[in-house]
Amino acid sequence: MQLQARQCSPNVLIMSRRTEPRKKTDDREFPIRVKFVVPGGGLGNVVLEMHDWLRRELEPGDYANHGAGYRQFHETAYYFRDIEIAQRFVARFPELELADRTANALRAVTMAATKEGK
């Protein structure tokens, strides 16, 4: 927890406590993260099914969910403590696309190299 000083008048200094954002804590505490692409229209009813599955299968402290977008990418991340549970979760929702930008980056590099070779 951080303390932050704020001056409310010339003679009074107030100290307020700031807690670390939950996403930052979850990034550090959960060893497994699965990221999915969120299409332009959102995930629709699938997101309700995902959260129903999580509530049925896991205890509240055994998973977390946060937005994971980066600039133009719209993604959502699900955090788990157990790799088998993460695999079951991914298998249960095959319609979702994993947010794997490394594959897209490799494809772009390959295409650029092919064009240069012509």
Secondary structure in CASP SS format (residue, H / E / C, confidence):
PFRMAT SS
TARGET T0000
AUTHOR 0000-0000-0000
METHOD secondary structure of the structure
MODEL  1
M C 1.00
Q E 1.00
L E 1.00
Q E 1.00
A E 1.00
R E 1.00
Q E 1.00
C E 1.00
S E 1.00
P C 1.00
N C 1.00
V E 1.00
L E 1.00
I E 1.00
M E 1.00
S E 1.00
R E 1.00
R E 1.00
T C 1.00
E C 1.00
P C 1.00
R H 1.00
K H 1.00
K H 1.00
T H 1.00
D H 1.00
D H 1.00
R H 1.00
E H 1.00
F C 1.00
P C 1.00
I E 1.00
R E 1.00
V E 1.00
K E 1.00
F E 1.00
V E 1.00
V C 1.00
P C 1.00
G C 1.00
G C 1.00
G C 1.00
L C 1.00
G C 1.00
N C 1.00
V H 1.00
V H 1.00
L H 1.00
E H 1.00
M H 1.00
H H 1.00
D H 1.00
W H 1.00
L H 1.00
R H 1.00
R H 1.00
E H 1.00
L C 1.00
E C 1.00
P H 1.00
G H 1.00
D H 1.00
Y E 1.00
A E 1.00
N E 1.00
H E 1.00
G E 1.00
A C 1.00
G C 1.00
Y E 1.00
R C 1.00
Q C 1.00
F E 1.00
H C 1.00
E E 1.00
T E 1.00
A E 1.00
Y E 1.00
Y E 1.00
F E 1.00
R C 1.00
D C 1.00
I H 1.00
E H 1.00
I H 1.00
A H 1.00
Q H 1.00
R H 1.00
F H 1.00
V H 1.00
A H 1.00
R H 1.00
F C 1.00
P C 1.00
E C 1.00
L C 1.00
E C 1.00
L E 1.00
A C 1.00
D C 1.00
R H 1.00
T H 1.00
A H 1.00
N H 1.00
A H 1.00
L H 1.00
R H 1.00
A H 1.00
V H 1.00
T H 1.00
M H 1.00
A H 1.00
A H 1.00
T H 1.00
K H 1.00
E H 1.00
G H 1.00
K C 1.00
END
